[in-house]
Amino acid sequence: MNKTDLINSIAAKSGLTKRDVESVLNSFMGEVTEALAGGEKVQLIGFGTFETRKRSGRTGRNPQTGNPITIAESKVPAFKAGNKLKEAIK
């Protein structure tokens, strides 16, 4: 399912217009992005938690040349599913 499919599905089930659903979805994604960029967690009880995790620096290899390279540490977004979501998938 892509973003357009999600918007269409929510609009059909909620009775809202596609434009309204798209606006809400874009606002939600923007708020989650801002919170993660600010170092915050976003917890949706029963659904899951969006957070950032620190990925340590390490040594890797250039696949074309085989030469060792240094990969810097970074922060990456992560999602951990909540219990209700896990139960629904089983």
MMTF fields as JSON, N, C-alpha, C and O atoms, coordinates in Angstrom:
{
  "mmtfVersion": "1.0.0",
  "mmtfProducer": "UNKNOWN",
  "numBonds": 359,
  "numAtoms": 360,
  "numGroups": 90,
  "numChains": 1,
  "numModels": 1,
  "chainsPerModel": [1],
  "groupsPerChain": [90],
  "chainIdList": ["A"],
  "bondAtomList": [4, 2, 8, 6, 12, 10, 16, 14, 20, 18, 24, 22, 28, 26, 32, 30, 36, 34, 40, 38, 44, 42, 48, 46, 52, 50, 56, 54, 60, 58, 64, 62, 68, 66, 72, 70, 76, 74, 80, 78, 84, 82, 88, 86, 92, 90, 96, 94, 100, 98, 104, 102, 108, 106, 112, 110, 116, 114, 120, 118, 124, 122, 128, 126, 132, 130, 136, 134, 140, 138, 144, 142, 148, 146, 152, 150, 156, 154, 160, 158, 164, 162, 168, 166, 172, 170, 176, 174, 180, 178, 184, 182, 188, 186, 192, 190, 196, 194, 200, 198, 204, 202, 208, 206, 212, 210, 216, 214, 220, 218, 224, 222, 228, 226, 232, 230, 236, 234, 240, 238, 244, 242, 248, 246, 252, 250, 256, 254, 260, 258, 264, 262, 268, 266, 272, 270, 276, 274, 280, 278, 284, 282, 288, 286, 292, 290, 296, 294, 300, 298, 304, 302, 308, 306, 312, 310, 316, 314, 320, 318, 324, 322, 328, 326, 332, 330, 336, 334, 340, 338, 344, 342, 348, 346, 352, 350, 356, 354],
  "bondOrderList": [1, 1, 1, 1, 1, 1, 1, 1, 1, 1, 1, 1, 1, 1, 1, 1, 1, 1, 1, 1, 1, 1, 1, 1, 1, 1, 1, 1, 1, 1, 1, 1, 1, 1, 1, 1, 1, 1, 1, 1, 1, 1, 1, 1, 1, 1, 1, 1, 1, 1, 1, 1, 1, 1, 1, 1, 1, 1, 1, 1, 1, 1, 1, 1, 1, 1, 1, 1, 1, 1, 1, 1, 1, 1, 1, 1, 1, 1, 1, 1, 1, 1, 1, 1, 1, 1, 1, 1, 1],
  "groupList": [{"groupName": "MET", "atomNameList": ["N", "CA", "C", "O"], "elementList": ["N", "C", "C", "O"], "formalChargeList": [0, 0, 0, 0], "bondAtomList": [1, 0, 2, 1, 3, 2], "bondOrderList": [1, 1, 2], "singleLetterCode": "M", "chemCompType": "L-PEPTIDE LINKING"}, {"groupName": "ASN", "atomNameList": ["N", "CA", "C", "O"], "elementList": ["N", "C", "C", "O"], "formalChargeList": [0, 0, 0, 0], "bondAtomList": [1, 0, 2, 1, 3, 2], "bondOrderList": [1, 1, 2], "singleLetterCode": "N", "chemCompType": "L-PEPTIDE LINKING"}, {"groupName": "LYS", "atomNameList": ["N", "CA", "C", "O"], "elementList": ["N", "C", "C", "O"], "formalChargeList": [0, 0, 0, 0], "bondAtomList": [1, 0, 2, 1, 3, 2], "bondOrderList": [1, 1, 2], "singleLetterCode": "K", "chemCompType": "L-PEPTIDE LINKING"}, {"groupName": "THR", "atomNameList": ["N", "CA", "C", "O"], "elementList": ["N", "C", "C", "O"], "formalChargeList": [0, 0, 0, 0], "bondAtomList": [1, 0, 2, 1, 3, 2], "bondOrderList": [1, 1, 2], "singleLetterCode": "T", "chemCompType": "L-PEPTIDE LINKING"}, {"groupName": "ASP", "atomNameList": ["N", "CA", "C", "O"], "elementList": ["N", "C", "C", "O"], "formalChargeList": [0, 0, 0, 0], "bondAtomList": [1, 0, 2, 1, 3, 2], "bondOrderList": [1, 1, 2], "singleLetterCode": "D", "chemCompType": "L-PEPTIDE LINKING"}, {"groupName": "LEU", "atomNameList": ["N", "CA", "C", "O"], "elementList": ["N", "C", "C", "O"], "formalChargeList": [0, 0, 0, 0], "bondAtomList": [1, 0, 2, 1, 3, 2], "bondOrderList": [1, 1, 2], "singleLetterCode": "L", "chemCompType": "L-PEPTIDE LINKING"}, {"groupName": "ILE", "atomNameList": ["N", "CA", "C", "O"], "elementList": ["N", "C", "C", "O"], "formalChargeList": [0, 0, 0, 0], "bondAtomList": [1, 0, 2, 1, 3, 2], "bondOrderList": [1, 1, 2], "singleLetterCode": "I", "chemCompType": "L-PEPTIDE LINKING"}, {"groupName": "SER", "atomNameList": ["N", "CA", "C", "O"], "elementList": ["N", "C", "C", "O"], "formalChargeList": [0, 0, 0, 0], "bondAtomList": [1, 0, 2, 1, 3, 2], "bondOrderList": [1, 1, 2], "singleLetterCode": "S", "chemCompType": "L-PEPTIDE LINKING"}, {"groupName": "ALA", "atomNameList": ["N", "CA", "C", "O"], "elementList": ["N", "C", "C", "O"], "formalChargeList": [0, 0, 0, 0], "bondAtomList": [1, 0, 2, 1, 3, 2], "bondOrderList": [1, 1, 2], "singleLetterCode": "A", "chemCompType": "L-PEPTIDE LINKING"}, {"groupName": "GLY", "atomNameList": ["N", "CA", "C", "O"], "elementList": ["N", "C", "C", "O"], "formalChargeList": [0, 0, 0, 0], "bondAtomList": [1, 0, 2, 1, 3, 2], "bondOrderList": [1, 1, 2], "singleLetterCode": "G", "chemCompType": "PEPTIDE LINKING"}, {"groupName": "ARG", "atomNameList": ["N", "CA", "C", "O"], "elementList": ["N", "C", "C", "O"], "formalChargeList": [0, 0, 0, 0], "bondAtomList": [1, 0, 2, 1, 3, 2], "bondOrderList": [1, 1, 2], "singleLetterCode": "R", "chemCompType": "L-PEPTIDE LINKING"}, {"groupName": "VAL", "atomNameList": ["N", "CA", "C", "O"], "elementList": ["N", "C", "C", "O"], "formalChargeList": [0, 0, 0, 0], "bondAtomList": [1, 0, 2, 1, 3, 2], "bondOrderList": [1, 1, 2], "singleLetterCode": "V", "chemCompType": "L-PEPTIDE LINKING"}, {"groupName": "GLU", "atomNameList": ["N", "CA", "C", "O"], "elementList": ["N", "C", "C", "O"], "formalChargeList": [0, 0, 0, 0], "bondAtomList": [1, 0, 2, 1, 3, 2], "bondOrderList": [1, 1, 2], "singleLetterCode": "E", "chemCompType": "L-PEPTIDE LINKING"}, {"groupName": "PHE", "atomNameList": ["N", "CA", "C", "O"], "elementList": ["N", "C", "C", "O"], "formalChargeList": [0, 0, 0, 0], "bondAtomList": [1, 0, 2, 1, 3, 2], "bondOrderList": [1, 1, 2], "singleLetterCode": "F", "chemCompType": "L-PEPTIDE LINKING"}, {"groupName": "GLN", "atomNameList": ["N", "CA", "C", "O"], "elementList": ["N", "C", "C", "O"], "formalChargeList": [0, 0, 0, 0], "bondAtomList": [1, 0, 2, 1, 3, 2], "bondOrderList": [1, 1, 2], "singleLetterCode": "Q", "chemCompType": "L-PEPTIDE LINKING"}, {"groupName": "PRO", "atomNameList": ["N", "CA", "C", "O"], "elementList": ["N", "C", "C", "O"], "formalChargeList": [0, 0, 0, 0], "bondAtomList": [1, 0, 2, 1, 3, 2], "bondOrderList": [1, 1, 2], "singleLetterCode": "P", "chemCompType": "L-PEPTIDE LINKING"}],
  "groupTypeList": [0, 1, 2, 3, 4, 5, 6, 1, 7, 6, 8, 8, 2, 7, 9, 5, 3, 2, 10, 4, 11, 12, 7, 11, 5, 1, 7, 13, 0, 9, 12, 11, 3, 12, 8, 5, 8, 9, 9, 12, 2, 11, 14, 5, 6, 9, 13, 9, 3, 13, 12, 3, 10, 2, 10, 7, 9, 10, 3, 9, 10, 1, 15, 14, 3, 9, 1, 15, 6, 3, 6, 8, 12, 7, 2, 11, 15, 8, 13, 2, 8, 9, 1, 2, 5, 2, 12, 8, 6, 2],
  "groupIdList": [1, 2, 3, 4, 5, 6, 7, 8, 9, 10, 11, 12, 13, 14, 15, 16, 17, 18, 19, 20, 21, 22, 23, 24, 25, 26, 27, 28, 29, 30, 31, 32, 33, 34, 35, 36, 37, 38, 39, 40, 41, 42, 43, 44, 45, 46, 47, 48, 49, 50, 51, 52, 53, 54, 55, 56, 57, 58, 59, 60, 61, 62, 63, 64, 65, 66, 67, 68, 69, 70, 71, 72, 73, 74, 75, 76, 77, 78, 79, 80, 81, 82, 83, 84, 85, 86, 87, 88, 89, 90],
  "secStructList": [7, 7, 2, 2, 2, 2, 2, 2, 2, 2, 2, 2, 2, 2, 7, 7, 7, 2, 2, 2, 2, 2, 2, 2, 2, 2, 2, 2, 2, 2, 2, 2, 2, 2, 2, 2, 2, 6, 6, 7, 7, 3, 3, 3, 6, 6, 6, 3, 3, 3, 3, 3, 3, 3, 3, 7, 7, 3, 3, 3, 3, 7, 6, 6, 6, 7, 7, 3, 3, 3, 3, 7, 7, 3, 3, 3, 3, 3, 3, 3, 3, 7, 2, 2, 2, 2, 2, 2, 2, 7],
  "xCoordList": [0.853, 0.0, 0.892, 1.806, 0.628, 1.385, 0.541, -0.573, 1.059, 0.389, -0.974, -1.945, -1.061, -2.32, -3.357, -4.521, -2.951, -3.862, -4.366, -5.546, -3.472, -3.841, -4.855, -5.851, -4.611, -5.533, -6.899, -7.921, -6.926, -8.199, -8.951, -10.167, -8.252, -8.872, -9.448, -10.58, -8.682, -9.158, -10.352, -11.321, -10.287, -11.397, -12.667, -13.75, -12.548, -13.723, -14.322, -15.544, -13.48, -13.97, -14.474, -15.352, -13.923, -14.263, -15.333, -15.972, -15.534, -16.493, -15.893, -16.595, -14.619, -13.943, -13.509, -13.441, -13.219, -12.732, -11.273, -10.561, -10.849, -9.445, -8.515, -7.437, -8.92, -8.098, -7.913, -6.813, -8.997, -8.9, -8.003, -7.176, -8.172, -7.351, -5.884, -5.009, -5.612, -4.227, -3.622, -2.458, -4.395, -3.909, -3.563, -2.522, -4.428, -4.176, -2.954, -2.106, -2.861, -1.73, -0.414, 0.58, -0.404, 0.811, 1.183, 2.363, 0.182, 0.448, 1.028, 1.967, 0.468, 0.962, 2.425, 3.261, 2.723, 4.101, 5.053, 6.186, 4.6, 5.424, 5.713, 6.838, 4.695, 4.874, 5.802, 6.643, 5.658, 6.545, 7.977, 8.906, 8.157, 9.488, 10.124, 11.294, 9.348, 9.879, 10.261, 11.304, 9.412, 9.691, 10.966, 11.801, 11.12, 12.318, 13.563, 14.618, 13.444, 14.586, 14.992, 16.163, 14.018, 14.299, 14.708, 14.887, 14.859, 15.308, 14.202, 14.488, 12.939, 11.817, 11.337, 11.63, 10.593, 9.909, 8.46, 7.921, 7.835, 6.401, 5.786, 6.028, 4.976, 4.367, 2.878, 2.161, 2.426, 1.009, 0.651, 0.891, 0.077, -0.181, -0.991, -2.02, -0.516, -1.169, -0.71, -0.81, -0.206, 0.257, 1.76, 2.268, 2.481, 3.931, 4.616, 3.971, 5.926, 6.756, 7.738, 8.445, 7.762, 8.755, 9.846, 9.551, 11.108, 12.222, 13.462, 13.475, 14.498, 15.777, 16.729, 16.66, 17.61, 18.627, 19.984, 20.12, 20.978, 22.347, 22.994, 22.998, 23.524, 24.27, 25.752, 26.203, 26.489, 27.909, 28.721, 28.362, 29.819, 30.753, 31.457, 31.597, 31.888, 32.534, 33.421, 33.409, 34.176, 35.013, 34.311, 33.855, 34.225, 33.609, 34.566, 35.734, 34.076, 34.895, 34.167, 32.957, 34.901, 34.359, 34.144, 35.107, 32.907, 32.648, 33.327, 33.571, 33.628, 34.272, 35.773, 36.342, 36.404, 37.857, 38.326, 39.444, 37.472, 37.874, 38.661, 39.038, 38.918, 39.674, 38.828, 37.618, 39.468, 38.714, 38.312, 39.062, 37.107, 36.632, 36.061, 35.662, 36.026, 35.458, 34.04, 33.816, 33.094, 31.702, 31.395, 31.525, 30.988, 30.741, 29.5, 28.621, 29.436, 28.235, 27.095, 27.323, 25.877, 24.725, 23.504, 23.484, 22.489, 21.199, 20.245, 20.203, 19.479, 18.542, 17.16, 17.049, 16.098, 14.751, 14.443, 14.93, 13.629, 13.25, 11.798, 11.28, 11.156, 9.78, 9.714, 10.214, 9.099, 8.896, 7.391, 6.687, 6.902, 5.47, 4.962, 5.655, 3.738, 3.085, 2.399, 2.29, 1.937, 1.34, 0.087, -0.078, -0.799, -2.038, -1.735, -2.397, -0.751, -0.364, 0.227, -0.077, 1.058, 1.649, 0.567, 0.614, -0.416, -1.5, -2.341, -2.762, -2.589, -3.417, -2.752, -3.437, -1.438, -0.712, -0.619, -0.503, -0.669, -0.527, -1.571, -1.586],
  "yCoordList": [-1.176, 0.0, 1.229, 1.341, 2.142, 3.387, 4.516, 4.276, 5.722, 6.851, 7.122, 7.372, 7.078, 7.327, 6.274, 6.604, 5.017, 3.943, 4.149, 3.943, 4.553, 4.794, 5.932, 5.818, 7.008, 8.153, 7.721, 8.055, 6.986, 6.528, 5.627, 5.753, 4.731, 3.806, 4.547, 4.285, 5.457, 6.214, 7.08, 7.173, 7.708, 8.555, 7.728, 8.171, 6.55, 5.69, 5.225, 5.154, 4.912, 4.393, 5.491, 5.244, 6.708, 7.773, 8.724, 9.424, 8.755, 9.707, 11.087, 11.998, 11.26, 12.537, 12.604, 11.585, 13.812, 13.952, 13.524, 13.539, 13.145, 12.749, 13.909, 13.699, 15.113, 16.3, 16.485, 16.795, 16.294, 16.427, 15.343, 15.62, 14.119, 13.009, 13.245, 13.013, 13.706, 13.973, 15.06, 14.965, 16.092, 17.178, 16.662, 17.016, 15.831, 15.267, 14.357, 14.427, 13.511, 12.588, 13.35, 13.004, 14.381, 15.186, 15.898, 15.999, 16.391, 17.043, 16.049, 16.371, 14.842, 13.796, 13.48, 13.438, 13.26, 12.924, 14.071, 13.84, 15.298, 16.462, 16.562, 16.857, 16.314, 16.38, 15.28, 15.526, 14.077, 12.973, 13.304, 13.088, 13.824, 14.19, 15.253, 15.144, 16.287, 17.353, 16.819, 17.178, 15.962, 15.399, 14.556, 14.671, 13.716, 12.885, 13.736, 13.453, 14.772, 15.663, 16.379, 16.708, 16.619, 17.266, 16.305, 16.716, 15.028, 14.041, 13.455, 12.768, 13.707, 13.187, 11.852, 11.491, 11.119, 9.902, 10.263, 11.213, 9.506, 9.636, 8.278, 7.304, 8.219, 6.964, 6.992, 7.897, 6.004, 5.809, 4.49, 3.416, 4.577, 3.401, 2.381, 2.71, 1.155, 0.076, -0.059, -1.139, 1.028, 0.982, 0.827, -0.109, 1.75, 1.647, 2.94, 3.935, 2.905, 4.043, 4.37, 3.499, 5.648, 6.162, 6.796, 7.556, 6.492, 7.054, 7.093, 6.539, 7.75, 7.731, 6.851, 6.776, 6.193, 5.351, 5.767, 6.207, 5.619, 5.963, 4.738, 3.653, 4.915, 3.845, 4.175, 5.233, 3.295, 3.523, 3.614, 3.047, 4.343, 4.391, 3.051, 2.312, 2.748, 1.453, 1.522, 2.501, 0.474, 0.364, -0.561, -1.641, -0.14, -0.956, -1.104, -0.723, -1.647, -1.824, -1.261, -1.436, -0.594, -0.127, -1.364, -2.073, -1.645, -2.872, -2.91, -3.989, -1.752, -1.74, -2.001, -2.711, -1.412, -1.532, -2.476, -2.989, -2.7, -3.532, -2.776, -3.353, -1.491, -0.68, -0.4, -0.194, -0.392, -0.073, 1.402, 2.268, 1.67, 3.046, 3.189, 2.202, 4.412, 4.695, 5.208, 6.181, 4.547, 4.955, 5.681, 5.109, 6.939, 7.771, 7.307, 6.663, 7.641, 7.314, 8.207, 9.3, 7.725, 8.484, 8.18, 7.21, 9.022, 8.783, 8.319, 8.903, 7.27, 6.729, 6.62, 6.34, 6.836, 6.662, 5.181, 4.347, 4.859, 3.472, 3.43, 4.395, 2.298, 2.082, 0.764, -0.254, 0.785, -0.436, -0.645, 0.202, -1.759, -2.047, -2.256, -2.824, -1.785, -1.977, -3.33, -4.04, -3.674, -4.986, -5.222, -6.305, -4.233, -4.425, -4.646, -5.455, -3.945, -4.141, -5.535, -6.208, -5.956, -7.303, -8.372, -9.345, -8.193, -9.164, -9.216, -10.294, -8.06, -8.006, -8.718, -9.232, -8.754, -9.359, -10.874, -11.579, -11.377, -12.827, -13.605, -14.833],
  "zCoordList": [0.0, 0.0, 0.0, 0.817, -0.908, -0.93, -0.325, 0.141, -0.332, 0.309, -0.333, 0.38, -1.641, -2.333, -1.973, -1.744, -1.921, -1.532, -0.104, 0.181, 0.781, 2.167, 2.263, 2.978, 1.558, 1.555, 1.042, 1.642, -0.054, -0.622, 0.352, 0.496, 1.013, 1.954, 3.162, 3.57, 3.726, 4.885, 4.502, 5.255, 3.342, 2.886, 2.713, 3.097, 2.15, 1.936, 3.265, 3.402, 4.233, 5.513, 6.449, 7.276, 6.324, 7.272, 6.753, 7.539, 5.446, 4.882, 4.668, 4.231, 4.963, 4.727, 3.26, 2.571, 2.801, 1.435, 1.374, 2.378, 0.188, -0.003, 0.332, 0.887, 0.004, 0.283, 1.785, 2.244, 2.558, 4.011, 4.606, 5.475, 4.138, 4.637, 4.3, 5.134, 3.084, 2.696, 3.563, 3.951, 3.873, 4.721, 6.119, 6.674, 6.682, 8.015, 7.986, 8.876, 6.981, 6.874, 6.725, 7.364, 5.888, 5.707, 7.011, 7.347, 7.742, 9.028, 10.028, 10.756, 10.064, 10.959, 10.652, 11.555, 9.381, 9.006, 9.33, 9.753, 9.135, 9.462, 10.95, 11.352, 11.767, 13.217, 13.715, 14.579, 13.184, 13.573, 13.171, 13.949, 11.974, 11.491, 12.379, 12.746, 12.726, 13.587, 14.963, 15.51, 15.515, 16.839, 16.814, 17.711, 15.801, 15.707, 15.489, 16.056, 14.671, 14.427, 15.713, 15.903, 16.597, 17.869, 18.966, 20.113, 18.634, 19.603, 20.46, 21.441, 20.115, 20.891, 20.35, 19.21, 21.182, 20.77, 20.473, 21.041, 19.586, 19.346, 19.649, 18.936, 20.728, 21.142, 20.837, 21.264, 20.104, 19.84, 20.517, 19.966, 21.71, 22.531, 21.733, 21.143, 21.727, 21.012, 19.572, 18.99, 18.984, 17.594, 17.532, 16.914, 18.176, 18.171, 18.549, 18.879, 18.494, 18.879, 17.761, 17.254, 17.392, 16.461, 17.307, 18.23, 17.002, 17.753, 16.874, 15.775, 17.368, 16.666, 17.46, 18.687, 16.739, 17.36, 16.826, 15.684, 17.677, 17.296, 16.658, 17.24, 15.491, 14.813, 14.968, 14.529, 15.574, 15.851, 14.567, 13.535, 14.663, 13.552, 13.417, 14.393, 12.236, 12.021, 10.785, 10.038, 10.596, 9.41, 8.43, 8.804, 7.184, 6.145, 4.975, 5.064, 3.9, 2.702, 1.499, 1.354, 0.647, -0.622, -1.491, -1.783, -1.914, -2.665, -4.041, -4.581, -4.599, -5.92, -5.837, -6.667, -4.815, -4.731, -3.625, -3.672, -2.636, -1.508, -0.46, 0.56, -0.686, 0.272, 1.514, 1.412, 2.686, 3.899, 3.91, 3.46, 4.436, 4.587, 5.992, 6.611, 6.487, 7.8, 7.595, 6.874, 8.234, 8.17, 9.475, 10.557, 9.369, 10.544, 11.298, 10.726, 12.592, 13.353, 12.865, 12.347, 13.037, 12.561, 13.417, 14.176, 13.281, 13.92, 12.829, 11.747, 13.113, 12.13, 12.758, 13.951, 11.97, 12.511, 12.676, 11.912, 13.679, 13.933, 14.391, 14.952, 14.142, 14.582, 15.327, 14.849, 16.494, 17.272, 17.397, 17.946, 16.894, 16.906, 18.331, 19.176, 18.582, 19.871, 19.939, 18.94, 21.136, 21.361, 20.525, 19.964, 20.43, 19.667, 18.196, 17.546, 17.663, 16.264, 16.06, 15.075, 16.981, 16.891, 16.945, 16.193, 17.84, 17.963, 16.691, 16.272, 16.073, 14.857, 13.694, 12.809, 13.682, 12.573, 12.712, 11.709, 13.926, 14.145, 13.453, 13.541]
}
